[in-house]
Amino acid sequence: MLKKTVVLFFVGFLAWAYKAIQPPPPKICGSPDGPPVTAARIRLSDGRHLAYIELGVPKETAKYKIVFVHGIDSCRHDAVVPKTLSPEIVEELGIYVVSFDRPGYGESDPNPNRTVKSIPLDIEELADQLGLGSKFYVIGFSMGGQVVWSCLKHIPHRLAGAGLLAPVVNYWWPGFPLNLSSEAYYQQPQQDQWALRVAHYTPWLTYWWNTQKWFPASSVIAKNADCLSRQDKELIAKLYEREKNEAQAQLRVRVGRQQGEFESLHRDLNVGFGAWEFSPMDLENPFPNNEGSVHLWQGDEDRLVPVTLQRYIAQQLPWIHYHEVPGAGHLFPHANGMDETIIKAVLIGEK
């Protein structure tokens, strides 16, 4: 009897554990139980939809065409730099921007087969369907910066230039000296060390880890202010003031997560901190004849992305134009004047 009881208990525990680690199905936009479709969307070759918003001058008359890639827990409306540019600069330079929801965010369909390579291919399809021409610029912020590294690897022939704004670093990228990456890794809060370990080594547990209540989850997903620098906190206060109230900012977060957290936030962690098939430090200069340029900005007080690892990457890639921003945290692109500085550097090489 005792043996049967133990077996039954064990089987019951396994059934509970299996159910606990299974993420719920996403609430796909336009489906009966999903949010409504309100954005412009294209249909990709694999049948998925990609939602986007266009900013700036009409693409037919634009001199510069930019694809903007948002970060984690964001959406197409969070085109940090392009949205804050003055209308005068936009008109003077002739800037067109398309900002899209990455798969699983906002109103873009999830991609359960998402890889490091898949989003650059989505970007290429987006550019082709919108008629952006043979070449365009790409700018990515935070987790969107990782996508820019992948664009430089997989679609360099389509790029006129690139900007990486505080791009998230994968501590397991080959090429980092072990002592350097380990030191940076252990400077994170313990909750983030564990969240990234889970995403890297046991990605099938990422959903459970970031939704269970026994241990603290990723500080970014939990929106823990302890992961922000002094400047970040000041900028967030100004952003809320600029948007009139905190509710507007929170609404954008809800829009980003509306199809479910697994295919957006958790998929970001699994892909971004998983095993990559290449290291950014092995990339070759996509503009050997100086027909374009690649710029990377990093705040030296960023508590989410270690400046020491960003410096090392820049040292290994001498063709990168590296800009370190003193006293800046992770949200420095929102600081006064940074939008114009970034855009003019990427588009016209202004220092």
VENMO-V852752 format. One record per backbone hydrogen bond with DSSP energy under -1.0 kcal/mol. NH is the residue of the N-H (numbers start at 1). CO is the residue of the C=O. If there is no record, write none. Layout:
NH|CO + NH|CO
This chain:
5|1 + 6|2 + 7|3 + 8|4 + 9|5 + 10|6 + 11|7 + 12|8 + 13|9 + 14|10 + 15|11 + 16|12 + 17|13 + 18|14 + 19|15 + 20|16 + 21|17 + 27|259 + 28|26 + 30|35 + 31|28 + 34|31 + 42|50 + 44|48 + 47|44 + 50|42 + 52|40 + 53|99 + 55|97 + 57|95 + 61|58 + 63|94 + 64|94 + 66|96 + 67|137 + 68|98 + 69|139 + 78|75 + 80|78 + 83|79 + 90|86 + 91|87 + 92|88 + 93|89 + 94|90 + 95|90 + 96|64 + 97|55 + 98|66 + 99|53 + 100|68 + 101|51 + 104|108 + 105|102 + 108|105 + 109|49 + 114|111 + 121|117 + 122|118 + 123|119 + 124|120 + 125|121 + 126|122 + 127|123 + 128|124 + 129|125 + 130|126 + 132|127 + 136|158 + 137|65 + 138|161 + 139|67 + 140|163 + 141|69 + 142|165 + 144|141 + 145|142 + 148|144 + 149|145 + 150|146 + 151|147 + 152|148 + 153|149 + 154|150 + 155|151 + 158|155 + 159|156 + 160|136 + 162|293 + 163|138 + 164|295 + 165|140 + 166|297 + 168|142 + 173|170 + 176|173 + 181|177 + 182|178 + 183|179 + 184|180 + 185|181 + 186|182 + 188|185 + 193|189 + 194|190 + 195|191 + 196|192 + 197|193 + 198|194 + 199|195 + 200|196 + 201|197 + 202|198 + 205|202 + 206|203 + 209|205 + 210|206 + 211|208 + 212|208 + 222|218 + 224|219 + 227|224 + 228|225 + 233|229 + 234|230 + 235|231 + 236|232 + 237|233 + 238|234 + 239|235 + 240|236 + 241|237 + 242|238 + 243|239 + 244|241 + 245|243 + 250|246 + 251|247 + 252|248 + 253|249 + 254|250 + 255|251 + 256|252 + 257|253 + 260|257 + 266|261 + 267|262 + 268|264 + 269|265 + 270|266 + 271|267 + 272|268 + 273|269 + 282|279 + 283|280 + 290|287 + 295|162 + 296|321 + 297|164 + 298|323 + 300|325 + 301|328 + 302|299 + 310|306 + 311|307 + 312|308 + 313|309 + 314|310 + 315|311 + 316|312 + 317|313 + 320|317 + 321|294 + 323|296 + 325|298 + 328|325 + 334|331 + 335|332 + 338|335 + 341|337 + 342|338 + 343|339 + 344|340 + 345|341 + 346|342 + 347|343 + 348|344 + 349|345 + 350|344
